[in-house]
């Protein structure tokens, strides 16, 4: 694996028209940072809408916890059936010994997912802009479709660690086509658990594959048990409004957030409809919610 000195970062290009240098850097590193891709006003509007949806959620009714360290969601139907819904997932440390939330509701959530981009008009508008459509086109998608959306809260004090992984483990196509588009809605720093990448790591093999077993439960199969070269990881600190684009094989992680500042972010995963999407993939959508691109 080539030792890449830095994660490539640029000011967002006009109209999403990635330059040849940007594309070359993305192909080389597997990750690309574009500063000021969206306005701080657009970020604030999406945060506001997310909090409105949170207000209507009752954590006492559903105590679904999302964790990449303990994988507690693997047997959780609430999670497995969320591909065409808007559902909420709490942090590991959300509840105290007394069974009550340690912090207010909006500071207790790990994420919201996975179909806001198709079910909520505010998220739909944010997700489908001409600028993002142009970026997706220039990366090389033929028939792009937004498969899933995730709103990441990374709350203060209890924001959980995300261990090193590749998104194609969970969003697998043949051939692989998954690309992540991660928007910083608040400043993401080392202090509050910004994303970290291993530049060039997308050229490593796919190390795990997650799918539904014969009993409908999720299985994670190890394909390559070689350790990650985490000594090569680099932080992707990102001011609000930044877009981070990363290949589905790009290894990435984030530390826990023990600061007093949240780190809200919004992620889209795009696949190419020219690729085969296996029926055993965990994320499935009903016929009532067909895949859409950027129209």
Backbone as CSV, one residue per row, in Angstrom:
resi,resn,N_x,N_y,N_z,CA_x,CA_y,CA_z,C_x,C_y,C_z
1,UNK,0.840,-1.193,0.000,0.000,0.000,0.000,0.872,1.238,0.000
2,UNK,0.613,2.155,-0.908,1.395,3.382,-1.019,1.247,4.213,0.248
3,UNK,2.370,4.784,0.693,2.345,5.636,1.884,1.986,7.060,1.467
4,UNK,0.709,7.419,1.590,0.235,8.736,1.186,0.445,9.711,2.339
5,UNK,1.019,10.861,2.050,1.432,11.799,3.077,0.238,12.435,3.769
6,UNK,-0.824,12.736,3.019,-1.924,13.482,3.613,-3.236,13.077,2.964
7,UNK,-4.326,13.378,3.645,-5.644,13.254,3.039,-5.846,14.468,2.146
8,UNK,-6.131,14.294,0.865,-6.276,15.452,-0.025,-7.478,16.304,0.358
9,UNK,-7.260,17.627,0.392,-8.311,18.564,0.777,-8.280,19.765,-0.150
10,UNK,-9.466,20.209,-0.547,-9.608,21.332,-1.465,-10.792,22.193,-1.027
11,UNK,-10.830,23.419,-1.540,-12.055,24.200,-1.485,-13.040,23.579,-2.464
12,UNK,-14.312,23.571,-2.115,-15.318,22.949,-2.982,-15.317,23.612,-4.359
13,UNK,-15.313,22.824,-5.430,-15.319,23.405,-6.770,-16.701,23.925,-7.140
14,UNK,-16.751,24.937,-7.971,-18.028,25.505,-8.418,-18.852,24.435,-9.114
15,UNK,-20.129,24.350,-8.709,-21.052,23.422,-9.357,-20.735,21.960,-9.167
16,UNK,-19.822,21.645,-8.226,-19.454,20.250,-7.999,-18.557,19.666,-9.073
17,UNK,-17.973,20.521,-9.900,-17.169,20.038,-11.033,-15.751,19.709,-10.560
18,UNK,-15.565,18.492,-10.109,-14.266,18.046,-9.622,-13.221,18.172,-10.729
19,UNK,-12.063,18.707,-10.381,-10.978,18.848,-11.348,-10.268,17.514,-11.543
20,UNK,-9.426,17.457,-12.564,-8.642,16.243,-12.803,-7.733,15.943,-11.612
21,UNK,-7.162,16.999,-11.004,-6.301,16.783,-9.841,-7.090,16.223,-8.662
22,UNK,-8.295,16.731,-8.454,-9.134,16.225,-7.375,-9.466,14.749,-7.594
23,UNK,-9.831,14.409,-8.813,-10.177,13.025,-9.123,-8.971,12.106,-8.967
24,UNK,-7.816,12.570,-9.395,-6.607,11.758,-9.264,-6.265,11.529,-7.800
25,UNK,-6.389,12.583,-6.990,-6.116,12.443,-5.556,-7.109,11.504,-4.891
26,UNK,-8.375,11.597,-5.300,-9.390,10.701,-4.732,-9.081,9.244,-5.083
27,UNK,-8.730,8.997,-6.341,-8.414,7.634,-6.753,-7.194,7.103,-6.010
28,UNK,-6.258,7.978,-5.703,-5.022,7.581,-5.032,-5.242,7.319,-3.549
29,UNK,-5.991,8.226,-2.892,-6.155,8.144,-1.434,-7.407,7.400,-1.000
30,UNK,-8.427,7.372,-1.864,-9.693,6.751,-1.491,-10.565,7.656,-0.660
31,UNK,-10.113,8.889,-0.437,-10.866,9.864,0.358,-10.519,11.255,-0.150
32,UNK,-11.494,12.155,-0.110,-11.306,13.520,-0.595,-12.130,14.460,0.271
33,UNK,-11.495,15.537,0.763,-12.176,16.538,1.581,-12.441,17.775,0.731
34,UNK,-13.706,18.233,0.736,-14.097,19.445,0.011,-14.697,20.426,1.017
35,UNK,-13.952,21.476,1.319,-14.409,22.465,2.295,-15.451,23.405,1.685
36,UNK,-16.391,23.846,2.519,-17.440,24.795,2.114,-18.288,24.255,0.958
37,UNK,-18.586,22.974,1.005,-19.421,22.390,-0.047,-20.867,22.812,0.115
38,UNK,-21.327,22.898,1.371,-22.672,23.396,1.655,-22.563,24.559,2.627
39,UNK,-23.569,25.406,2.641,-23.543,26.593,3.492,-23.805,26.225,4.950
40,UNK,-23.337,27.085,5.837,-23.613,26.862,7.253,-25.107,26.985,7.526
41,UNK,-25.811,27.785,6.717,-27.266,27.902,6.877,-27.957,26.587,6.536
42,UNK,-27.495,25.921,5.469,-28.078,24.624,5.102,-27.796,23.589,6.183
43,UNK,-26.596,23.641,6.768,-26.260,22.730,7.866,-27.177,22.969,9.059
44,UNK,-27.400,24.231,9.383,-28.254,24.569,10.528,-29.689,24.112,10.295
45,UNK,-30.169,24.254,9.056,-31.541,23.843,8.746,-31.705,22.331,8.889
46,UNK,-30.689,21.567,8.487,-30.788,20.117,8.616,-30.707,19.706,10.085
47,UNK,-29.855,20.378,10.849,-29.803,20.086,12.284,-31.140,20.369,12.943
48,UNK,-31.759,21.472,12.576,-33.053,21.836,13.148,-34.109,20.796,12.820
49,UNK,-34.120,20.340,11.570,-35.105,19.324,11.177,-34.856,18.012,11.920
50,UNK,-33.593,17.649,12.086,-33.280,16.424,12.820,-33.802,16.500,14.252
51,UNK,-33.626,17.645,14.886,-34.091,17.794,16.265,-35.611,17.782,16.355
52,UNK,-36.284,18.264,15.314,-37.746,18.172,15.286,-38.191,16.706,15.234
53,UNK,-37.490,15.899,14.446,-37.814,14.469,14.384,-37.496,13.789,15.718
54,UNK,-36.413,14.192,16.341,-36.053,13.634,17.647,-37.120,13.958,18.688
55,UNK,-37.664,15.160,18.635,-38.687,15.562,19.596,-39.891,14.622,19.589
56,UNK,-40.185,14.051,18.418,-41.336,13.165,18.295,-41.013,11.719,18.659
57,UNK,-39.764,11.439,18.974,-39.319,10.080,19.294,-39.357,9.859,20.800
58,UNK,-39.906,8.729,21.215,-39.975,8.377,22.632,-38.991,7.245,22.919
59,UNK,-37.860,7.530,23.546,-36.864,6.480,23.798,-37.335,5.408,24.756
60,UNK,-38.391,5.680,25.508,-38.905,4.666,26.431,-39.621,3.545,25.681
61,UNK,-40.089,3.845,24.468,-40.797,2.833,23.684,-39.833,1.891,22.976
62,UNK,-38.708,2.429,22.513,-37.733,1.614,21.788,-36.348,1.938,22.313
63,UNK,-35.716,0.985,22.940,-34.375,1.211,23.479,-33.337,0.526,22.593
64,UNK,-33.342,0.832,21.316,-32.390,0.218,20.409,-31.065,0.963,20.474
65,UNK,-30.007,0.205,20.728,-28.669,0.766,20.891,-27.837,0.402,19.676
66,UNK,-27.078,1.375,19.154,-26.170,1.101,18.049,-24.739,1.181,18.543
67,UNK,-23.971,0.128,18.258,-22.581,0.095,18.701,-21.744,-0.673,17.698
68,UNK,-20.610,-0.107,17.283,-19.700,-0.870,16.425,-18.721,-1.670,17.258
69,UNK,-18.640,-1.406,18.557,-17.713,-2.156,19.395,-18.352,-3.424,19.950
70,UNK,-19.646,-3.385,20.219,-20.318,-4.546,20.791,-21.269,-5.234,19.822
71,UNK,-21.598,-4.553,18.687,-22.470,-5.133,17.669,-23.802,-5.600,18.244
72,UNK,-24.353,-4.821,19.167,-25.606,-5.194,19.826,-26.785,-5.189,18.869
73,UNK,-26.651,-4.519,17.716,-27.773,-4.411,16.795,-27.938,-5.633,15.883
74,UNK,-27.013,-6.597,15.960,-27.027,-7.684,14.993,-28.296,-8.525,15.063
75,UNK,-28.899,-8.637,16.216,-30.119,-9.426,16.360,-31.329,-8.544,16.643
76,UNK,-31.254,-7.285,16.277,-32.279,-6.307,16.601,-33.129,-6.020,15.371
77,UNK,-34.372,-6.514,15.366,-35.248,-6.319,14.208,-35.512,-4.840,13.953
78,UNK,-35.529,-4.047,15.002,-35.758,-2.607,14.842,-34.691,-2.008,13.928
79,UNK,-33.448,-2.479,14.076,-32.359,-2.032,13.218,-32.432,-2.689,11.841
80,UNK,-32.597,-3.999,11.807,-32.547,-4.749,10.547,-33.637,-4.283,9.584
81,UNK,-34.770,-3.859,10.107,-35.895,-3.467,9.251,-35.974,-1.956,9.019
82,UNK,-34.860,-1.251,9.231,-34.879,0.212,9.157,-34.469,0.773,7.805
83,UNK,-34.221,-0.087,6.815,-33.717,0.386,5.535,-34.655,1.301,4.783
84,UNK,-35.945,1.188,5.032,-36.916,2.044,4.348,-37.755,2.839,5.342
85,UNK,-37.132,3.168,6.487,-37.844,3.870,7.556,-36.940,4.937,8.170
86,UNK,-37.508,5.714,9.087,-36.728,6.643,9.902,-36.777,6.132,11.332
87,UNK,-35.641,5.673,11.830,-35.592,5.108,13.171,-34.407,5.690,13.933
88,UNK,-34.460,5.520,15.259,-33.507,6.179,16.145,-32.746,5.136,16.953
89,UNK,-31.437,5.373,17.133,-30.576,4.422,17.819,-29.766,5.152,18.878
90,UNK,-29.850,4.639,20.085,-29.244,5.292,21.243,-27.783,4.901,21.418
91,UNK,-27.061,5.722,22.154,-25.681,5.413,22.501,-25.634,4.314,23.567
92,UNK,-24.514,3.605,23.598,-24.307,2.566,24.603,-24.507,3.088,26.021
93,UNK,-24.008,4.286,26.266,-24.029,4.840,27.630,-25.190,5.789,27.861
94,UNK,-26.236,5.656,27.059,-27.344,6.607,27.172,-28.082,6.493,28.504
95,UNK,-28.233,5.267,29.005,-29.021,5.047,30.216,-28.128,4.848,31.433
96,UNK,-28.541,5.418,32.542,-27.844,5.215,33.802,-28.320,3.950,34.502
97,UNK,-27.758,3.692,35.680,-28.127,2.499,36.441,-29.592,2.503,36.848
98,UNK,-30.180,3.692,36.901,-31.584,3.797,37.292,-32.534,3.591,36.111
99,UNK,-31.976,3.294,34.915,-32.804,3.056,33.742,-33.269,4.305,33.036
100,UNK,-32.818,5.465,33.514,-33.216,6.723,32.895,-32.061,7.290,32.078
101,UNK,-32.388,8.149,31.120,-31.369,8.766,30.294,-30.423,9.604,31.146
102,UNK,-29.137,9.487,30.877,-28.145,10.278,31.602,-28.209,11.754,31.188
103,UNK,-28.537,11.992,29.916,-28.562,13.344,29.352,-29.897,13.551,28.661
104,UNK,-30.175,14.788,28.274,-31.412,15.030,27.553,-31.439,14.211,26.263
105,UNK,-32.644,13.989,25.755,-32.858,13.055,24.642,-31.966,13.337,23.444
106,UNK,-31.854,14.604,23.054,-31.090,14.936,21.853,-29.595,14.680,22.026
107,UNK,-29.143,14.527,23.276,-27.736,14.231,23.533,-27.534,12.774,23.956
108,UNK,-28.504,11.917,23.610,-28.426,10.501,23.984,-28.404,9.583,22.776
109,UNK,-28.575,10.156,21.586,-28.701,9.354,20.373,-27.370,9.160,19.671
110,UNK,-27.172,7.946,19.156,-26.023,7.666,18.305,-26.305,8.110,16.880
111,UNK,-27.460,7.643,16.333,-27.776,8.005,14.952,-29.257,7.851,14.671
112,UNK,-29.645,8.372,13.513,-30.987,8.222,12.958,-30.808,7.683,11.542
113,UNK,-31.633,6.730,11.144,-31.508,6.173,9.795,-32.712,5.315,9.452
114,UNK,-32.836,4.875,8.209,-31.825,4.986,7.160,-32.422,5.502,5.849
115,UNK,-33.600,6.144,5.921,-34.246,6.581,4.675,-34.803,7.993,4.775
116,UNK,-34.150,8.848,5.540,-34.625,10.234,5.634,-34.624,10.921,4.273
117,UNK,-33.638,10.579,3.452,-33.493,11.223,2.141,-34.675,10.959,1.221
118,UNK,-35.446,9.904,1.497,-36.615,9.586,0.679,-37.927,9.859,1.383
119,UNK,-37.902,9.993,2.701,-39.146,10.102,3.468,-39.397,11.488,4.058
120,UNK,-38.384,12.320,4.103,-38.541,13.645,4.689,-38.136,14.709,3.671
121,UNK,-38.987,15.693,3.405,-38.686,16.678,2.355,-37.455,17.527,2.621
122,UNK,-37.170,17.849,3.881,-35.992,18.656,4.188,-34.717,17.865,3.896
123,UNK,-34.684,16.615,4.319,-33.537,15.766,4.034,-33.431,15.473,2.538
124,UNK,-34.550,15.324,1.880,-34.562,15.092,0.431,-33.869,16.243,-0.301
125,UNK,-34.231,17.476,0.043,-33.641,18.645,-0.625,-32.143,18.743,-0.355
126,UNK,-31.732,18.474,0.864,-30.313,18.536,1.200,-29.526,17.471,0.444
127,UNK,-30.146,16.308,0.257,-29.455,15.155,-0.330,-29.366,15.209,-1.844
128,UNK,-30.245,15.948,-2.464,-30.325,15.920,-3.935,-30.145,17.331,-4.488
129,UNK,-28.894,17.738,-4.525,-28.566,19.045,-5.092,-27.842,18.839,-6.414
130,UNK,-27.911,19.814,-7.314,-27.170,19.704,-8.574,-25.664,19.546,-8.358
131,UNK,-25.145,20.201,-7.307,-23.705,20.128,-7.038,-23.287,18.708,-6.651
132,UNK,-24.075,18.063,-5.775,-23.734,16.699,-5.377,-23.932,15.734,-6.542
133,UNK,-24.979,15.940,-7.326,-25.202,15.095,-8.498,-24.017,15.170,-9.458
134,UNK,-23.437,16.359,-9.614,-22.287,16.525,-10.505,-21.061,15.804,-9.950
135,UNK,-20.838,15.899,-8.636,-19.727,15.171,-8.015,-19.864,13.675,-8.267
136,UNK,-21.062,13.156,-8.038,-21.314,11.726,-8.222,-21.049,11.318,-9.670
137,UNK,-21.475,12.136,-10.597,-21.241,11.852,-12.019,-19.753,11.828,-12.333
138,UNK,-19.008,12.794,-11.820,-17.585,12.898,-12.146,-16.763,11.785,-11.504
139,UNK,-17.242,11.261,-10.379,-16.550,10.125,-9.773,-16.649,8.891,-10.656
140,UNK,-17.711,8.812,-11.468,-17.811,7.701,-12.405,-19.060,6.864,-12.306
141,UNK,-20.059,7.297,-11.510,-21.294,6.540,-11.436,-22.044,6.605,-12.763
142,UNK,-22.624,5.485,-13.153,-23.410,5.406,-14.387,-24.887,5.602,-14.083
143,UNK,-25.399,4.816,-13.142,-26.794,4.935,-12.718,-26.829,5.020,-11.191
144,UNK,-26.497,6.179,-10.622,-26.405,6.293,-9.158,-27.760,6.194,-8.478
145,UNK,-27.740,5.618,-7.295,-28.931,5.556,-6.444,-28.492,5.792,-5.009
146,UNK,-29.244,6.627,-4.294,-28.956,6.849,-2.875,-29.615,5.715,-2.092
147,UNK,-28.785,4.833,-1.561,-29.310,3.659,-0.869,-29.729,3.967,0.551
148,UNK,-28.924,4.736,1.281,-29.253,4.987,2.677,-28.730,6.343,3.119
149,UNK,-29.341,6.851,4.177,-28.895,8.084,4.819,-28.787,7.826,6.312
150,UNK,-27.822,8.496,6.928,-27.638,8.379,8.376,-27.347,9.764,8.943
151,UNK,-28.036,10.109,10.004,-27.739,11.327,10.744,-26.979,10.898,11.988
152,UNK,-25.725,11.330,12.106,-24.867,10.923,13.216,-24.817,12.045,14.250
153,UNK,-25.155,11.739,15.495,-25.226,12.757,16.539,-23.901,12.939,17.279
154,UNK,-23.152,11.895,17.469,-21.885,11.932,18.224,-22.018,12.894,19.411
155,UNK,-22.897,12.559,20.360,-23.257,13.512,21.411,-22.107,13.790,22.373
156,UNK,-22.185,14.911,23.072,-21.144,15.234,24.055,-21.114,14.209,25.186
157,UNK,-19.932,13.964,25.690,-19.679,13.138,26.886,-19.816,11.639,26.654
158,UNK,-20.785,11.202,25.828,-21.030,9.759,25.676,-20.951,9.290,24.227
159,UNK,-20.535,10.151,23.293,-20.460,9.742,21.891,-19.532,8.556,21.726
160,UNK,-20.034,7.477,21.150,-19.300,6.219,21.127,-18.196,6.152,20.088
161,UNK,-17.231,5.297,20.357,-16.154,5.004,19.415,-16.714,4.235,18.216
162,UNK,-16.177,4.493,17.044,-16.476,3.704,15.848,-15.173,3.037,15.434
163,UNK,-15.137,1.722,15.480,-13.899,1.004,15.191,-13.617,1.010,13.697
164,UNK,-12.384,0.726,13.347,-11.962,0.765,11.953,-12.753,-0.258,11.128
165,UNK,-13.290,0.204,10.007,-14.111,-0.661,9.164,-14.172,-0.102,7.754
166,UNK,-14.728,-0.908,6.847,-14.987,-0.497,5.463,-16.488,-0.553,5.231
167,UNK,-17.064,0.473,4.618,-18.511,0.497,4.440,-19.010,-0.554,3.455
168,UNK,-18.149,-1.001,2.543,-18.571,-2.059,1.620,-18.814,-3.381,2.333
169,UNK,-18.357,-3.490,3.585,-18.706,-4.660,4.407,-20.222,-4.773,4.534
170,UNK,-20.886,-3.630,4.677,-22.325,-3.592,4.951,-23.143,-3.232,3.713
171,UNK,-22.546,-2.463,2.814,-23.237,-2.046,1.589,-22.463,-2.631,0.428
172,UNK,-22.756,-3.883,0.135,-21.961,-4.662,-0.815,-22.701,-4.797,-2.139
173,UNK,-21.998,-4.536,-3.212,-22.542,-4.786,-4.543,-21.499,-5.539,-5.352
174,UNK,-21.935,-6.132,-6.436,-21.032,-6.848,-7.345,-21.160,-6.262,-8.749
175,UNK,-20.116,-5.559,-9.253,-18.877,-5.209,-8.545,-19.146,-4.161,-7.470
176,UNK,-18.178,-3.984,-6.572,-18.341,-3.022,-5.490,-18.505,-1.612,-6.058
177,UNK,-19.477,-0.882,-5.534,-19.747,0.458,-6.052,-20.061,1.479,-4.965
178,UNK,-20.076,1.066,-3.708,-20.472,1.958,-2.617,-19.483,3.120,-2.449
179,UNK,-20.022,4.323,-2.329,-19.237,5.514,-1.989,-20.000,6.277,-0.913
180,UNK,-19.283,6.752,0.100,-19.884,7.532,1.170,-19.690,9.020,0.938
181,UNK,-20.729,9.791,1.281,-20.686,11.250,1.199,-21.075,11.772,2.583
182,UNK,-20.079,12.261,3.309,-20.227,12.607,4.722,-20.154,14.124,4.866
183,UNK,-21.214,14.713,5.413,-21.300,16.159,5.563,-21.110,16.538,7.031
184,UNK,-20.151,17.407,7.297,-19.984,17.955,8.650,-21.034,19.034,8.871
185,UNK,-21.966,18.785,9.764,-23.001,19.773,10.092,-22.580,20.667,11.248
186,UNK,-21.588,20.210,11.997,-20.917,20.996,13.028,-19.421,20.758,12.846
187,UNK,-18.613,21.611,13.433,-17.168,21.424,13.327,-16.782,20.063,13.905
188,UNK,-16.035,19.295,13.107,-15.544,17.985,13.542,-14.047,18.102,13.801
189,UNK,-13.652,17.854,15.036,-12.260,18.003,15.455,-11.798,16.730,16.150
190,UNK,-10.494,16.648,16.399,-9.996,15.515,17.179,-10.639,15.479,18.558
191,UNK,-10.917,16.652,19.105,-11.494,16.738,20.443,-12.864,16.078,20.528
192,UNK,-13.714,16.264,19.496,-15.064,15.693,19.575,-15.254,14.472,18.677
193,UNK,-14.162,13.845,18.270,-14.262,12.558,17.586,-14.443,12.637,16.096
194,UNK,-13.597,13.421,15.414,-13.699,13.514,13.955,-13.385,12.172,13.304
195,UNK,-13.770,12.044,12.047,-13.442,10.844,11.285,-11.926,10.760,11.082
196,UNK,-11.432,9.530,10.986,-10.026,9.287,10.668,-9.961,8.214,9.589
197,UNK,-9.041,8.376,8.670,-8.906,7.459,7.533,-7.476,6.937,7.439
198,UNK,-7.347,5.805,6.765,-6.043,5.287,6.366,-5.930,5.563,4.872
199,UNK,-5.306,6.672,4.466,-5.266,7.015,3.037,-4.597,5.918,2.221
200,UNK,-5.211,5.588,1.095,-4.716,4.503,0.271,-5.198,3.134,0.702
201,UNK,-5.845,3.069,1.869,-6.301,1.777,2.398,-7.416,1.145,1.591
202,UNK,-8.039,1.913,0.682,-9.099,1.339,-0.157,-8.544,0.323,-1.145
203,UNK,-7.215,0.280,-1.268,-6.590,-0.699,-2.167,-6.316,-2.028,-1.458
204,UNK,-6.592,-2.070,-0.157,-6.501,-3.320,0.589,-7.719,-4.188,0.272
205,UNK,-7.660,-5.490,0.584,-8.824,-6.357,0.344,-10.015,-5.960,1.211
206,UNK,-11.202,-6.357,0.796,-12.369,-6.246,1.649,-12.194,-7.247,2.779
207,UNK,-12.212,-6.764,4.021,-11.839,-7.619,5.145,-13.009,-8.365,5.777
208,UNK,-14.225,-7.808,5.658,-15.383,-8.472,6.244,-16.591,-8.300,5.333
209,UNK,-17.539,-9.199,5.479,-18.798,-9.102,4.748,-19.933,-9.364,5.717
210,UNK,-20.884,-8.442,5.762,-22.040,-8.551,6.643,-23.269,-8.858,5.805
211,UNK,-24.065,-9.862,6.224,-25.236,-10.251,5.447,-26.245,-10.972,6.337
212,UNK,-27.437,-11.172,5.791,-28.476,-11.909,6.509,-28.271,-13.405,6.315
213,UNK,-28.228,-14.117,7.419,-28.111,-15.565,7.343,-29.445,-16.210,7.006
214,UNK,-29.460,-17.534,6.942,-30.671,-18.266,6.580,-31.807,-18.023,7.564
215,UNK,-31.460,-17.707,8.821,-32.487,-17.463,9.838,-32.912,-15.998,9.893
216,UNK,-32.365,-15.168,8.979,-32.721,-13.760,8.949,-31.871,-12.884,9.852
217,UNK,-31.061,-13.502,10.710,-30.187,-12.736,11.588,-28.930,-12.319,10.831
218,UNK,-28.303,-11.234,11.294,-27.128,-10.726,10.617,-25.884,-11.501,11.011
219,UNK,-25.062,-11.762,10.008,-23.809,-12.490,10.174,-22.684,-11.610,9.640
220,UNK,-21.559,-11.568,10.328,-20.381,-10.878,9.827,-19.290,-11.915,9.599
221,UNK,-18.928,-12.097,8.342,-17.927,-13.093,7.950,-16.580,-12.403,7.735
222,UNK,-15.526,-12.958,8.327,-14.182,-12.430,8.124,-13.597,-13.003,6.845
223,UNK,-13.176,-12.127,5.959,-12.580,-12.530,4.686,-11.062,-12.424,4.702
224,UNK,-10.555,-11.510,5.518,-9.112,-11.252,5.610,-8.842,-10.742,7.022
225,UNK,-8.067,-11.490,7.800,-7.860,-11.107,9.197,-6.551,-10.352,9.424
226,UNK,-5.965,-9.849,8.349,-4.759,-9.029,8.493,-5.085,-7.757,9.272
227,UNK,-4.281,-7.391,10.258,-4.588,-6.178,11.041,-4.551,-4.918,10.174
228,UNK,-5.354,-3.940,10.552,-5.313,-2.653,9.875,-3.989,-1.953,10.160
229,UNK,-3.418,-1.281,9.190,-2.209,-0.474,9.449,-2.600,0.868,10.088
230,UNK,-3.124,0.798,11.307,-3.680,1.996,11.943,-2.615,3.041,12.267
231,UNK,-1.359,2.653,12.214,-0.308,3.652,12.412,-0.290,4.676,11.275
232,UNK,-0.979,4.376,10.173,-1.043,5.291,9.031,-2.310,6.144,9.027
233,UNK,-3.142,5.994,10.052,-4.399,6.743,10.060,-4.147,8.235,10.221
234,UNK,-5.042,9.027,9.630,-4.940,10.481,9.683,-6.309,11.071,10.000
235,UNK,-6.350,12.117,10.807,-7.642,12.744,11.117,-8.162,13.542,9.929
236,UNK,-9.472,13.507,9.756,-10.141,14.315,8.727,-10.941,15.394,9.443
237,UNK,-10.213,16.335,10.085,-10.910,17.432,10.758,-11.658,18.251,9.713
238,UNK,-12.872,18.649,10.037,-13.747,19.226,9.023,-14.637,20.303,9.623
239,UNK,-14.476,21.551,9.208,-15.401,22.602,9.643,-16.806,22.328,9.099
240,UNK,-17.808,22.862,9.753,-19.187,22.716,9.280,-19.288,23.170,7.828
241,UNK,-20.010,22.383,7.034,-20.148,22.670,5.608,-19.238,21.849,4.726
242,UNK,-18.313,21.118,5.345,-17.364,20.293,4.595,-18.027,18.998,4.135
243,UNK,-17.663,18.546,2.936,-18.055,17.239,2.421,-16.819,16.355,2.366
244,UNK,-16.915,15.162,2.934,-15.859,14.160,2.842,-16.392,13.010,1.998
245,UNK,-15.710,12.736,0.902,-16.089,11.652,-0.007,-15.128,10.498,0.227
246,UNK,-15.650,9.268,0.334,-14.740,8.151,0.561,-15.253,6.869,-0.084
247,UNK,-14.312,6.139,-0.634,-14.570,4.862,-1.283,-15.121,3.853,-0.276
248,UNK,-15.969,2.943,-0.760,-16.561,1.948,0.128,-15.561,1.040,0.797
249,UNK,-14.352,0.929,0.241,-13.309,0.126,0.870,-12.372,0.947,1.746
250,UNK,-12.557,2.253,1.802,-11.643,3.106,2.568,-11.766,2.810,4.062
251,UNK,-10.719,2.348,4.720,-10.809,2.090,6.168,-10.923,3.409,6.936
252,UNK,-11.905,3.467,7.837,-12.083,4.679,8.624,-12.608,4.340,10.013
253,UNK,-12.483,5.282,10.910,-12.849,5.094,12.310,-13.060,6.466,12.932
254,UNK,-13.541,6.478,14.159,-13.577,7.719,14.936,-13.507,7.364,16.411
255,UNK,-12.830,8.228,17.157,-12.711,8.018,18.591,-14.004,8.428,19.291
256,UNK,-14.129,8.061,20.534,-15.287,8.477,21.316,-15.248,9.987,21.529
257,UNK,-16.405,10.546,21.810,-16.508,11.977,22.093,-16.734,12.163,23.582
258,UNK,-15.691,12.580,24.269,-15.814,12.858,25.700,-15.773,14.364,25.967
259,UNK,-15.876,15.138,24.905,-15.871,16.596,25.057,-17.272,17.088,25.377
260,UNK,-17.394,18.392,25.555,-18.695,18.996,25.833,-19.405,19.448,24.559
261,UNK,-18.817,19.146,23.384,-19.367,19.591,22.111,-19.840,18.402,21.281
262,UNK,-21.038,18.494,20.751,-21.531,17.445,19.858,-20.829,17.534,18.510
263,UNK,-20.990,16.494,17.691,-20.376,16.458,16.365,-21.392,15.898,15.378
264,UNK,-22.412,16.702,15.063,-23.456,16.242,14.161,-22.910,16.139,12.738
265,UNK,-23.317,15.073,12.055,-22.912,14.850,10.669,-24.022,14.100,9.955
266,UNK,-23.987,14.167,8.636,-24.998,13.496,7.818,-24.280,12.743,6.706
267,UNK,-24.620,11.469,6.549,-23.957,10.617,5.563,-24.953,10.022,4.589
268,UNK,-24.578,10.049,3.316,-25.298,9.332,2.268,-24.402,8.241,1.724
269,UNK,-24.988,7.096,1.415,-24.262,6.054,0.706,-24.923,5.839,-0.650
270,UNK,-24.107,5.945,-1.670,-24.577,5.835,-3.049,-24.016,4.562,-3.659
271,UNK,-24.854,3.842,-4.389,-24.422,2.673,-5.146,-24.810,2.870,-6.601
272,UNK,-24.258,2.033,-7.476,-24.591,2.090,-8.895,-25.596,0.990,-9.210
273,UNK,-26.711,1.378,-9.804,-27.740,0.391,-10.142,-27.293,-0.569,-11.228
274,UNK,-26.176,-0.283,-11.885,-25.624,-1.223,-12.864,-25.018,-2.441,-12.164
275,UNK,-24.692,-2.292,-10.881,-24.122,-3.389,-10.101,-25.237,-4.217,-9.474
276,UNK,-24.937,-5.477,-9.154,-25.914,-6.359,-8.511,-25.940,-6.078,-7.012
277,UNK,-27.139,-5.911,-6.467,-27.317,-5.704,-5.037,-27.889,-6.995,-4.445
278,UNK,-27.079,-7.773,-3.704,-27.518,-9.087,-3.240,-28.733,-9.041,-2.318
279,UNK,-29.587,-10.037,-2.457,-30.791,-10.124,-1.632,-30.465,-10.407,-0.176
280,UNK,-29.239,-10.918,0.101,-28.871,-11.207,1.490,-28.256,-10.010,2.199
281,UNK,-28.062,-8.889,1.508,-27.572,-7.685,2.196,-28.535,-7.300,3.309
282,UNK,-27.984,-6.763,4.400,-28.852,-6.454,5.540,-29.870,-5.384,5.176
283,UNK,-29.474,-4.371,4.419,-30.368,-3.261,4.141,-31.225,-3.582,2.930
284,UNK,-32.496,-3.746,3.164,-33.451,-4.025,2.094,-34.593,-3.025,2.184
285,UNK,-35.122,-2.670,1.034,-36.220,-1.702,0.975,-37.424,-2.375,0.338
286,UNK,-38.604,-2.060,0.872,-39.828,-2.609,0.310,-40.155,-1.993,-1.046
287,UNK,-41.066,-2.639,-1.763,-41.455,-2.148,-3.088,-42.095,-0.770,-3.026
288,UNK,-42.579,-0.383,-1.829,-43.236,0.913,-1.690,-42.247,2.079,-1.745
289,UNK,-40.945,1.772,-1.664,-39.931,2.826,-1.631,-38.791,2.474,-2.583
290,UNK,-39.031,2.613,-3.879,-37.989,2.262,-4.857,-36.783,3.191,-4.754
291,UNK,-35.627,2.674,-5.155,-34.409,3.473,-5.137,-34.510,4.653,-6.100
292,UNK,-33.958,5.786,-5.678,-33.920,6.977,-6.507,-32.488,7.492,-6.595
293,UNK,-32.224,8.160,-7.698,-30.937,8.818,-7.849,-31.032,10.259,-7.384
294,UNK,-30.598,11.191,-8.224,-30.542,12.599,-7.842,-31.568,13.451,-8.574
295,UNK,-32.586,12.810,-9.137,-33.621,13.582,-9.824,-34.701,14.014,-8.823
